[in-house]
């Protein structure tokens, strides 16, 4: 199966680019973005995933504002992987690793948008993330992130939201490799362990720099992957280095201290500490402003989870009131909170993504879905 990429000298195997080197059904390649107002008025999330060994491309867009979250979902049969269009939804790379555009044309869901993301930093490679359980490879992926600003507009439920780059920040996240997707596996010996994940991911915008924090832990708090960096932010996209940031500062280790809302797995406050290779620790205090449920773009969604066959081309929309959600429902545990941030004399804004399923000794979780005491 040839694609447009086969005309470039980028092949890593003897196969065409569209043929994955790995035959695992959970091979994926994904675009992911978020955007949020500095004052926490709204948050929006965007995702587009390709699952070549399943023959599926799907996407989602969702905005939370005024106590309600609205979501657009779409899925189709995958064709040429360079065609990042699913019905009315399309992602365009305007300039690689500098700017891109998302358009959702008007459609029956009542949700459409025209948004342009422009980088504020160079790209940051998070490093390879590999996890095995019982000898089975569950995750083996690489990700990079980039900080930026958004410009454009969003329309939903008869409302129009102007997106102004002077107050709307965000992150671009690209990842690829192998990762469990939405379809449950059948057959084979059942797992001898209860499902478990503890994940924190927190990119923060400051005045002239950005910080990035990522950490995976097991039940006992042992870290199996982490990464923390500080990178410069640029006033103009033309000043950004072409690919990776040469002035990146990597941390030696990371620490966290979360205070959860009673009966939930959602942080009421958080302290993230970045420990440099030399010098004083960087202590970041986080205060939540608004909460986004990641199911709005497919994560743990009971019907629109990633990589599910929905048909040749299917789109759908949905909305819900945030106050009506079951905080400990499986589909509501994966969240991102927009956070007001402070670090010494610096003030910033960013997000903290949280996913905690199963026991975690330090924070007192004992069951799959019990809440904080």
C-alpha positions in Angstrom: 0.0 0.0 0.0 1.7 3.1 -1.2 1.1 6.6 0.2 2.4 10.1 -0.5 5.1 9.7 2.0 6.8 7.0 -0.1 8.1 9.8 -2.4 10.4 11.0 0.4 13.6 9.3 1.6 12.2 8.5 5.1 11.8 4.6 5.0 12.9 2.7 8.1 12.0 -0.8 6.7 11.7 -2.5 3.3 7.9 -1.9 3.6 6.0 1.2 2.3 5.6 3.8 5.0 1.9 3.0 5.5 2.8 -0.6 6.6 3.8 -0.7 10.3 7.0 -2.5 11.3 5.0 -4.0 14.3 2.0 -6.3 13.7 0.4 -5.6 17.1 -3.2 -4.6 16.7 -2.6 -1.7 19.1 -0.1 0.1 16.9 -1.2 3.8 16.7 -0.1 7.3 15.6 -1.8 10.2 17.2 -2.2 14.0 17.1 -3.4 15.5 20.4 -3.9 19.2 21.4 -5.3 21.2 24.2 -6.2 24.9 24.5 -7.4 27.0 27.5 -8.1 30.5 28.5 -5.6 32.1 30.9 -8.5 32.7 33.4 -9.9 29.3 33.1 -13.1 30.3 31.2 -12.9 27.3 28.9 -10.8 24.4 27.9 -10.9 22.4 24.6 -9.2 19.2 23.6 -8.5 17.7 20.1 -7.4 14.3 19.0 -6.9 12.4 15.8 -5.6 8.8 15.8 -4.5 6.4 13.1 -4.7 2.6 13.8 -3.1 1.0 10.7 -3.4 -2.6 11.8 -7.1 -2.0 12.5 -7.8 0.0 9.3 -9.4 2.9 11.3 -8.9 6.6 11.7 -10.9 8.5 14.3 -11.0 11.9 15.9 -12.6 14.1 18.5 -13.1 17.7 19.6 -14.6 18.8 22.9 -15.0 22.0 24.9 -15.9 22.6 28.5 -17.4 26.0 29.5 -20.0 27.3 31.9 -20.5 24.0 33.6 -21.1 22.0 30.4 -19.0 19.9 28.1 -19.8 19.4 24.4 -18.1 16.8 22.2 -17.8 16.0 18.5 -16.8 12.4 17.5 -16.0 10.9 14.1 -14.5 7.7 12.7 -13.9 6.2 9.3 -12.1 3.5 7.4 -8.5 4.5 7.1 -7.0 5.2 3.7 -3.8 7.1 2.9 -2.3 8.1 6.2 -1.4 11.5 4.9 -5.2 12.3 4.6 -5.9 13.6 8.1 -9.5 14.3 7.3 -12.5 12.5 8.9 -15.8 13.9 7.5 -15.9 17.6 8.4 -12.8 17.3 10.6 -9.4 18.1 9.2 -5.9 18.8 10.6 -3.4 20.6 8.4 0.3 21.0 9.1 1.1 24.5 7.9 4.8 24.4 8.9 6.2 21.2 10.5 6.8 21.7 14.2 5.8 25.3 14.1 2.2 25.8 13.2 -0.9 23.7 12.2 -4.6 24.3 11.7 -7.8 22.4 12.7 -11.0 22.9 10.9 -14.4 21.3 11.6 -16.9 22.4 8.9 -20.5 23.1 10.0 -22.3 19.7 10.5 -25.3 18.2 12.2 -23.7 18.1 15.6 -23.8 21.9 15.9 -20.0 22.0 16.6 -17.6 23.6 14.2 -14.3 25.6 14.5 -11.4 27.1 12.7 -8.3 27.1 14.9 -4.6 27.8 14.3 -1.9 26.6 16.7 1.4 28.5 16.6 4.4 27.3 18.6 5.8 29.2 21.5 8.7 26.7 22.1 10.6 24.2 20.2 9.5 20.5 20.4 10.4 18.4 23.5 10.9 14.7 23.2 9.4 13.0 26.2 11.4 9.8 25.6 10.3 6.2 25.0 7.7 4.8 27.3 7.8 1.0 27.7 5.7 -1.1 30.0 5.4 -4.9 30.2 3.1 -6.9 32.5 3.3 -10.7 32.8 5.7 -10.7 29.9 3.2 -8.9 27.7 4.1 -5.7 26.0 1.4 -3.2 26.9 3.0 0.1 25.9 6.0 1.0 23.8 5.6 4.6 22.5 7.4 7.8 21.9 5.9 11.3 22.4 6.9 14.9 21.9 5.2 18.0 23.1 5.3 21.6 22.1 3.9 24.7 23.8 1.9 27.3 21.8 -1.0 29.7 21.4 -4.3 29.4 19.6 -6.2 31.8 17.3 -9.6 31.4 15.7 -13.1 30.6 16.8 -15.3 27.8 18.1 -19.1 27.4 17.6 -21.2 25.0 19.7 -24.8 24.9 20.9 -25.6 28.2 19.2 -22.7 30.0 20.8 -19.5 31.4 19.4 -16.3 31.6 21.3 -13.5 33.9 20.0 -10.1 32.3 20.5 -7.5 35.0 20.9 -3.8 34.2 21.0 -3.1 36.8 23.6 -5.1 34.8 26.2 -5.4 31.2 24.9 -2.5 28.9 25.5 -2.1 25.2 24.8 0.0 22.2 24.0 0.6 20.0 21.0 1.3 16.4 21.7 2.4 13.8 19.1 2.8 10.1 20.0 3.2 6.8 18.1 4.0 3.2 18.8 1.9 0.6 20.7 -0.6 1.5 23.4 -3.8 -0.2 24.6 -6.8 1.3 22.7 -10.5 1.1 23.4 -11.4 -2.4 22.2 -11.3 -5.0 25.1 -9.1 -8.0 24.3 -10.7 -11.5 24.2 -9.2 -14.9 24.6 -6.0 -16.0 26.2 -5.2 -16.4 29.9 -6.8 -13.7 32.1 -4.4 -11.2 33.8 -3.3 -12.2 37.3 -3.2 -8.5 38.3 -5.9 -5.9 38.7 -5.8 -3.1 36.2 -3.6 -0.3 37.4 -2.2 3.1 36.2 -1.1 6.2 37.9 -0.2 9.0 35.5 0.6 12.8 35.9 1.4 15.1 33.0 1.7 18.8 33.5 2.9 21.4 30.9 2.9 24.9 32.3 3.3 28.3 30.4 5.3 31.0 32.2 6.2 34.5 31.0 9.4 33.6 29.1 9.9 29.9 29.6 7.8 26.7 30.0 8.1 23.7 32.3 7.0 20.1 31.5 6.4 17.3 34.0 5.5 13.6 33.2 5.5 10.7 35.6 4.2 7.1 35.6 4.1 5.1 38.8 3.1 1.6 40.0 0.9 0.9 43.1 3.8 1.3 45.5 4.8 4.6 44.0 7.8 3.2 42.1 8.4 5.3 39.0 8.8 3.5 35.7 9.0 6.6 33.5 9.5 10.3 34.3 10.7 13.4 32.6 11.0 17.0 33.6 12.3 19.9 31.6 12.5 23.7 31.4 12.7 25.3 28.0 12.8 28.9 26.7 9.7 30.5 25.2 10.0 32.7 22.2 8.1 35.9 21.2 8.0 35.0 17.5 7.6 31.6 15.8 10.5 32.6 13.5 12.9 32.5 16.5 12.0 28.9 17.4 14.8 26.4 16.6 13.9 24.2 13.6 13.2 21.0 15.6 14.5 20.4 19.1 15.5 23.0 21.7 19.3 23.2 22.2 18.9 25.1 25.5 16.7 22.5 27.1 17.3 21.9 30.8 16.6 18.3 31.9 15.7 17.6 35.5 17.4 14.9 37.6 14.1 13.8 39.2 10.5 14.8 40.0 8.3 14.8 43.1 4.6 15.4 43.6 2.2 16.0 46.4 -1.5 16.0 45.6 -4.5 16.8 47.8 -7.6 15.1 46.4 -11.2 16.3 46.7 -13.0 13.9 49.1 -14.7 11.0 47.3 -12.9 11.7 44.0 -9.7 11.1 42.2 -9.5 14.7 41.2 -6.9 17.1 42.7 -8.1 20.0 44.9 -4.5 21.3 44.9 -1.1 20.0 43.8 2.5 20.7 44.4 5.0 19.5 41.7 8.7 19.6 42.4 11.3 19.6 39.7 14.8 18.6 41.0 17.6 20.0 38.7 21.0 18.3 38.3 22.4 21.2 40.3 21.0 24.1 42.3 17.7 24.6 44.2 14.5 22.7 43.5 11.8 24.2 41.5 8.5 24.0 43.5 5.3 24.6 41.5 2.0 25.2 43.3 -1.1 24.4 41.3 -4.7 25.7 41.8 -7.5 24.2 39.7 -9.7 26.5 37.6 -11.8 24.1 35.4 -12.0 20.4 34.8 -12.2 18.6 31.4 -13.2 15.0 31.0 -11.0 13.2 28.5 -13.8 11.0 27.3 -14.8 14.1 25.3 -12.1 13.1 22.8 -12.5 9.3 23.2 -10.4 8.3 26.2 -12.3 5.6 28.1 -15.5 6.6 26.4 -18.0 3.7 26.5 -19.1 4.2 22.8 -16.4 6.4 21.2 -13.2 4.9 22.7 -10.2 4.9 20.4 -9.7 2.5 17.5 -13.3 1.1 17.5 -14.9 0.2 14.2 -18.0 2.5 13.8 -18.5 2.3 10.1 -17.2 3.7 6.8 -17.8 7.2 8.1 -19.8 8.1 11.2 -20.0 11.3 13.2 -21.9 12.1 16.4 -22.2 14.8 19.0 -23.1 14.8 22.7 -23.2 17.2 25.7 -23.4 16.8 29.5 -23.6 18.9 32.6 -20.4 18.5 34.6 -22.2 18.6 38.0 -24.3 15.6 37.0 -21.3 13.3 36.3 -20.4 10.3 38.6 -16.9 11.4 39.7 -15.8 7.7 40.2 -17.3 6.4 37.0 -14.7 4.7 34.8 -15.3 7.1 31.9 -14.9 10.1 34.2 -11.6 9.3 35.9 -9.3 10.5 33.1 -9.2 14.3 33.4 -7.2 17.4 32.7 -7.6 20.4 35.0 -6.6 23.9 33.9 -4.3 25.2 36.7 -3.2 28.6 37.9 0.5 28.1 38.7 3.0 29.7 41.0 6.8 29.1 41.2 8.6 31.5 43.5 7.9 35.0 42.0 6.6 33.5 38.7 3.0 33.1 37.8 1.8 30.9 35.0 -1.0 28.8 33.6 -1.2 25.2 32.4 -2.8 21.9 32.9 -2.4 18.8 35.0 -3.6 15.6 33.5 -4.5 12.9 36.0 -5.4 9.2 35.5 -5.5 7.0 38.6 -7.1 3.6 38.2 -6.5 0.9 40.9 -4.7 1.0 44.2 -2.0 3.6 45.0 -0.5 3.2 48.5 0.6 6.8 49.0 -2.7 8.4 48.3 -4.8 5.8 50.1 -6.6 4.2 47.1 -7.3 0.6 47.7 -9.7 -0.5 45.1 -10.2 0.0 41.4 -12.4 3.1 41.7 -12.6 4.2 45.4 -12.3 7.9 46.1 -10.1 9.9 48.5 -11.0 9.8 52.1 
